[in-house]
Amino acid sequence: MLPNIAHFAMYPDMPVKEVSAASSLDDLFDIPISQAAALELDDLRNLVEAFVLSDEPDQRIFCWGNGTYTAAKLYKLAFLNVQTPAVFRMVWKSKVIPRVKFLAWLILLDRLNTKSMLARRNFNVQPNCLCVLCNDGVEETIDHLFFECDFAKKCWDKLGIQWVNDDDIHRKIERSNQLAGLSFFHGDFSHCCLGALENQE
C-alpha cells in the first residue's frame, strides 16, 4: 500500500502490534526519507491509529470477503474487468458438444488448420492450397471454407441464414445472428462448420 515508506523501513517484518506500540513511527525508518515517503508516513500514522488490536488469532480473509480460497473466485477476480467478446459467449453457452464448441473457438481465433494456415506455417501442402469442396480455384481460408464456398452457402441456405458482408468474423456472426433472430443460431454455426470439415476430409 505504501511502497515509498516501506523502502526506508528498518524492520520490514515487524508485527503490527509492535509498530502500534512504538513511541514514535519516525524511529522505525532510516532517516532521511524522501518527500514521497514522508507523505506516505502520514498515511501510515492514520492507518495505525485506526487499527484495533485483538487477542483473537489472526484470520486470513481474501478480498472476496471470506477466508475460503477457491481457484474459481481468484479467476473471476483476475478477469473481473475483462469484457468477453459477445461471439465467444454465444459459442461457450451454446448446447452443442464440447468438440464442436472447440472447433468454433479455433475459427474465431483464426487458429484452424486450413490449407492457407498450414502454408503460412511452412507446411508442405499437397498438391496446392485450393479448396477441395468447390471448383472455383480459390485458396482454402476460413472465410472461404465457411462463408464463401458454394458448399458452405448451400448449408447456410438450408438453415435460412444469410451472412452480412463484413471482413471481421466476429462482427459478421454477431450481426447475422441479430438479423436471423434465432436462439439456436450459434449452435447451427458450430455444427455446419464441423460438417464442412468432415466433408472435406
C-alpha positions in Angstrom: 0.0 0.0 0.0 2.8 2.4 0.9 5.8 1.4 -1.2 7.9 4.6 -0.8 8.0 4.5 3.0 8.4 0.7 3.0 11.7 1.2 1.2 13.0 3.0 4.3 11.7 0.6 6.9 14.4 -0.6 9.4 12.4 -3.7 10.4 10.3 -4.8 7.4 9.0 -7.9 9.2 7.9 -6.1 12.4 4.4 -7.2 13.5 1.6 -4.6 13.5 1.4 -4.9 17.3 5.0 -3.7 17.8 4.5 -0.9 15.3 1.4 0.3 17.2 3.4 0.2 20.5 6.3 2.2 19.2 6.8 5.5 20.9 7.3 7.2 17.5 6.9 5.9 14.0 9.9 8.0 13.0 12.2 5.7 15.0 11.2 2.8 12.7 12.6 4.3 9.5 16.1 5.2 8.2 16.4 8.9 8.1 16.4 10.9 5.9 13.4 9.8 3.9 12.2 11.0 0.6 9.4 13.5 0.1 7.1 10.8 -1.3 7.9 8.6 1.7 7.2 11.5 4.1 3.7 11.8 2.6 3.1 8.1 3.0 4.3 8.3 6.6 1.3 10.5 7.4 -0.9 7.9 5.8 0.7 5.2 7.8 0.1 7.1 11.0 -3.6 7.3 10.2 -3.7 3.6 9.4 -2.0 2.6 12.7 -4.2 4.9 14.8 -7.4 3.4 13.2 -6.1 -0.2 13.6 -7.8 -2.1 16.5 -5.7 -4.9 18.0 -7.4 -8.0 19.3 -6.3 -11.1 21.3 -8.1 -13.3 18.8 -6.0 -15.4 16.5 -5.3 -13.8 13.1 -7.5 -14.9 10.3 -6.7 -14.7 6.6 -9.6 -13.0 4.7 -9.4 -12.8 1.0 -10.6 -9.7 -0.9 -13.8 -11.5 -1.9 -15.0 -11.4 1.7 -14.2 -14.7 3.4 -11.2 -17.0 4.3 -12.0 -19.8 1.9 -9.8 -19.9 -1.2 -11.1 -21.3 -4.4 -9.4 -21.1 -7.9 -12.8 -20.1 -9.4 -13.0 -17.0 -7.2 -9.5 -16.0 -8.0 -10.1 -16.5 -11.7 -13.3 -14.3 -11.6 -11.4 -11.6 -9.7 -8.5 -11.6 -12.2 -10.9 -11.2 -15.1 -13.4 -9.0 -13.4 -12.9 -6.1 -15.7 -12.2 -8.1 -18.9 -15.0 -7.8 -21.4 -15.6 -11.1 -23.2 -16.5 -10.7 -26.9 -20.1 -11.5 -27.4 -19.4 -14.2 -30.0 -17.3 -16.2 -27.6 -20.1 -16.1 -25.1 -22.5 -17.3 -27.7 -20.3 -20.3 -28.5 -19.5 -21.4 -25.0 -23.1 -21.0 -23.8 -24.5 -23.0 -26.7 -25.8 -26.5 -26.1 -23.5 -28.3 -28.6 -21.0 -30.9 -27.7 -17.5 -29.7 -26.5 -15.6 -30.7 -29.6 -17.9 -28.6 -31.7 -17.5 -25.6 -29.4 -13.7 -26.1 -29.6 -13.9 -26.0 -33.4 -15.9 -22.7 -33.4 -13.4 -21.3 -30.9 -10.5 -22.1 -33.2 -12.3 -20.5 -36.1 -12.9 -17.3 -34.1 -9.3 -17.1 -33.1 -8.1 -17.8 -36.7 -6.2 -20.9 -35.5 -7.9 -23.6 -37.6 -5.5 -25.6 -39.7 -6.9 -24.7 -43.1 -4.6 -25.2 -46.1 -3.8 -21.5 -46.1 -2.9 -21.6 -42.4 -0.6 -24.7 -42.9 1.1 -23.0 -45.8 1.7 -19.9 -43.6 3.4 -22.2 -41.1 5.7 -23.6 -43.9 4.0 -27.0 -44.1 4.2 -28.6 -47.5 0.5 -28.6 -48.6 -0.1 -31.1 -51.5 -1.0 -30.6 -54.2 -1.9 -26.9 -53.6 -3.8 -24.6 -51.2 -7.0 -24.6 -53.1 -10.4 -25.5 -51.6 -11.4 -29.1 -52.4 -15.2 -28.5 -51.8 -15.6 -26.4 -54.9 -14.1 -25.9 -58.4 -13.6 -22.2 -58.1 -9.8 -22.4 -57.7 -9.9 -20.3 -54.5 -7.4 -20.6 -51.7 -8.8 -22.5 -48.7 -9.1 -19.9 -45.9 -11.5 -19.7 -43.0 -13.6 -17.1 -44.8 -13.8 -19.2 -48.0 -14.3 -22.5 -46.3 -17.2 -21.5 -44.0 -18.8 -18.5 -45.7 -17.9 -18.1 -49.4 -17.6 -21.7 -50.7 -20.6 -23.0 -52.8 -20.9 -26.0 -50.4 -21.0 -23.7 -47.3 -23.5 -21.4 -48.9 -25.8 -24.4 -49.6 -25.6 -25.4 -46.0 -26.5 -22.0 -44.8 -29.3 -21.7 -47.3 -30.9 -24.9 -45.9 -30.9 -23.2 -42.5 -32.2 -19.9 -43.8 -29.2 -18.0 -42.6 -27.8 -15.1 -44.7 -24.4 -13.7 -43.8 -23.8 -10.0 -43.8 -20.7 -8.6 -45.6 -18.0 -7.9 -43.0 -14.3 -8.6 -43.0 -14.3 -9.2 -39.2 -15.7 -12.7 -38.5 -16.9 -11.6 -35.0 -19.0 -8.8 -36.3 -20.2 -11.0 -39.2 -21.5 -13.6 -36.9 -22.9 -11.2 -34.3 -24.8 -9.0 -36.9 -26.0 -12.1 -38.8 -27.3 -13.6 -35.6 -29.2 -10.4 -34.8 -30.8 -10.3 -38.2 -31.7 -14.0 -38.1 -33.3 -13.7 -34.7 -32.8 -17.4 -34.0 -31.9 -18.6 -30.5 -30.1 -21.6 -31.8 -28.0 -19.7 -34.4 -24.7 -20.2 -32.7 -25.3 -24.0 -32.4 -26.1 -24.2 -36.1 -22.9 -22.3 -36.9 -20.8 -24.7 -35.0 -22.5 -27.8 -36.4 -22.3 -26.5 -40.0 -18.6 -25.7 -39.5 -18.0 -29.3 -38.3 -20.0 -30.7 -41.3 -17.8 -28.7 -43.7 -14.6 -30.1 -42.2 -16.0 -33.7 -42.2 -17.0 -33.4 -45.9 -13.6 -32.0 -46.7 -11.9 -35.0 -45.1 
